[in-house]
Amino acid sequence: MNLLIWKKSMDLTDLVFQYIKGLPVTEKYNLIDQMNRSSCSIPTNIAEGSGKRTKKHFEEFLATALSSAFELQTQLLFCERRKYGVKTELDQCLSLTQEVQKMIFSFKENLNK
């Protein structure tokens, strides 16, 4: 896939997977699972949407990817409040999440131009 938003979201997923290795084991079936799912959902929905026939369908998948990015951001903020994991890794995750959010929003807006 050649879309930059997909590549960046894949980088984000890799970064999140690295970060969650440092979270407490007690979060395995709660926050860790949620973060895995939401981070994977972003590039998955971008990829699936890019294969749709119409821009309208693609927009719907981009909206889902954006929602997942905001969900991930909230989960990362939970970690920040609880002082979970390595702070520098968390900061990188939060920064890249915001970058991906902006990229998806901009791409979605420009899709109809």
N, C-alpha and C positions, 0 to 999 in steps of 0.2 A: 504494500500500500504506500502511495506516495504523498498522502496528505500530511502536512506538517502538524496539524492538530492531532492526528492519530499518533504520529511519532512522539510528540511531546507527551501525550497521555500514556503511551507505553512507558516512556521514561518515568513518568509519575508513578505508575504501577510498580515498576522495579524499585523505585525509591521508597515507596510505602512498604513493600514487602521486606526491604532491608530494615527499615525503621521498626516495624512491629516485632522483629526478633528480640528487641530490647524491652518489650512490654512485659508486665507481670503475667505469670502463668494463669493467674486467677481470671484474667481477661480473655482467655483462649476462646471460650464459647460465647462471648459477648462482643466486646469492642474489637477484638482481633478479627473475628469472623465478619463483622460488619464492615470493617475497613478493607478487608480482602475483597468482599463483594462489591462495595461501592467503587473501589479503585479499578477493578476489572471491568465494571460496567461502563466506564467512560470510553475506553478505546473500542470495546465490543459494540457499543451502540453507534459509534462513529463509523466503524467498519460495516456494520449491518445496514446503516442508513445510506452509505455511499453506493450500495448495490441496488437500491430501490429505483424504480422507473421514473418517479417524478420528484421534483424539488420539494413539493409539499410533504411527501413521505420522508424524504431526507431530513427536512426541518423537524419533523416529529421525533426522529431518532436523535437529532442534535439536542432537542429540548430535554430528552431523557438523559443524555450524556451530561448536559449542563446541570440538571437536577442531581445527578450522582456526584458531580464535582462539589456541589454545595453540601451535599450530605457528607462527603469525605471531609470537607473543611470543618464542619461541625464536630465530627469525630476526632479530628486532629486537635481542635480546640478543647475538647474534653480531656485529651491527653495532656495538653499544656496546663490546664487548670489543676490536674492531678500530679503534675510534674513527672509524668511517665517518660521513659526512654531517654535517649541521648538528645539533649537540647539542640545541638547543631543539626542533627538529622531531622528533628521535628521542624525546625525553622526552614530547612530546605524543602521539606514536604509542603509546608504552608505556602511558601513562596511560589513553588511550581504549581500548586493547586490554583492559586490566584491567577497565575499566568495562563494556565489552561482554560480557566473560566472565561477570561477576557478573550482568548483566541476563539473559543467556541461561540461566544456571543457575537463577536465580530464576523466570523465566518457565516453564521446563521443570518445575520443582518444583510450581508453582502450577497447571499445566495440568490436573492430575488432581484438584484440590480441588473 
